[in-house]
């Protein structure tokens, strides 16, 4: 989440820089609409018993998927923000659900630790993104993040799929 949340957390600056101050309010509204839609996606993921690493990585990818195209227009910026709101809030809900279910003892303490970890990661990503933007540009940085996260999602899904197929473990090498 640390790298994926950075464009969203820097939206005010990015919207103003890319399209002027008048783009800030529509981007904020788009994020809000996405966030308010997240409970529906979270419920769907939970009902399908898909809350796990694959869903988490795909949510992170969804947070940055449209950001490479945000410089094209205010409408695309708003679509990127809508996706960011939807997938960021969904990811937070899924992570909190897992944390609460696995908590031993204090659920509140476990949720606070999880939230603190996400905040630290998001702060690191938000601090690093401007350097990447200055160096190679917003589209290159966010495009690389999106492709990388999608590749990780496919790898995790493939590993998960193969792990559930009951494939035999590799044979141990002969002794001696």
N, C-alpha and C positions, 0 to 999 in steps of 0.2 A: 504494500500500500504506500510505502514511503515515496517511491518514484512516481507512482500513478496519481497520487493526490496533488502533486506539486502544481500542475497547470490550473487546477480548480482553485487551489488556495491562493494563487496569484492572479485570479481572474480580473479583479478590478484594474490592476496595472496592465495586464495583457489586453483587455478589452479597450482601455483608453489608448494604449499605444498602437494597437492594430486598426481600430476603427473610430477613435475619438470618444470623448466622454459620454456622448449620447448612447453608446453601445453598452455602457455599464449596467443600467437598469434592466434592459431586456435580457442580458446575460444572467443577472441575478434572479429574475422571474423564471427563466428557463431552468436554472438550477433548482429553484423551489419546486417547480412542477415535477421535475425528475425525482427529487427527494420525497415528495408526497406520493409518488407512484411506487416507491421502493417496497412498502409493505406487501403489495400484491406480488411482486417478483420474489420477495423473501418467502412468502407463504407457498408459492409454487415450488421453489427449490426445496423447502422443508417437506412438503407433501410428497415429493418424488424421492425423498431420502437422498438428496444429492448434495447436502451441506457437507462440504469437505474441500480438500486442497484444489480439486479441479474447478469447482464453482468459485473458490476464492481467487484463483489466478485469472479465471475468465472475467470475473467482476473487475479486477485490477486492469485487465486489458480493455474492458469496456469503458473504463474511466478515461483512457487516453486515445481510444480508437479514432475519434473524429478530430482531435486536436491538430494533427498535421494539416488539416484543411481549413482551420479556423481563420487564417489570414485572408481567405477568399472573399468572405462577406460576413455581415452581421448575422445573417440567417444561419450560416454554417457555424459561427461562433456560438450562437444560441443552441444549435443542435448538439454541439460538443458539450456545452454546459448541461443540457438536459440529460445527456448520457452520463456525464460525470456525477450529477446529482442522483440519478437512478442507481448507478452501479456502486458509487461510494457509500451511499446510505444502505444499500442492500448488503454490501460487504461488511459494513460495521454491524449490522443486525445479525448476519450469519455468524460472524466471529463471536459476538456477544452471546448468542444462543449456544454455541459450542462451549464457550468458556463457562457459562452458567451450568450447563449440563455436566461438565467434567470437574467442576469445583468441588474440592474437598474442604468442608468447613465453611468459611465465609464467602458467599457468592458475591457480596458487595466488594470485598477486598479483591477477589479474583477479577471482577469486572473493572475495578479501578486500575489494577496492574495492566490489564489488556489495553485499556484506554490510554494509559500513560505510555505504553510501548508504541501504540499507533501514533500518538502525538509526537513522540521523539522521532520516529521514522519520517513522519510528514514534515517535521521541521527540517530534518536533514535534506529531504528531497526538495523542499521549498528553497533552502539555501543554495543547493547545487544547480537548480534549473536555470537561474539567470546566467550563470557561467556558461552553461551549455548553449543557451540562446545566443549569447554574445559571440561564442566561438563558432557554432555551426548553424544557428538559426532554430526557431521554434519548430518548424515542420520537420527538420532532420532529427532533432532530439526526440520529439514526441512520436514521430514515425518509427524510429528505432525502438523506443520503449514499447510501442504497441506491437510491433512485430516480435520483439523479444518475449514479451509477456504471452502472446499467442503461441509462440513456439514452446515456451515452458508449459502452458496449458495443455497443448497437444502431447507433450512428453509425459506429463503427469497423468493425463487421461489414458495414454497408451500403456503406461506402467500399471495403472490401476486396472485396466481391462485385462491385461495379461495376468496380473496377480489373481484375478477372480476366475480365470478360466481353468484353474487347477492344473496348470502345466507342471510337469515333473521338475524337480530341482536338478541342476546339473550334477552329474556323477562326480563323486570325490575321486581325486587321483589315487591310483594304487599306491599302497605303502610298500616301501622297500625297493 
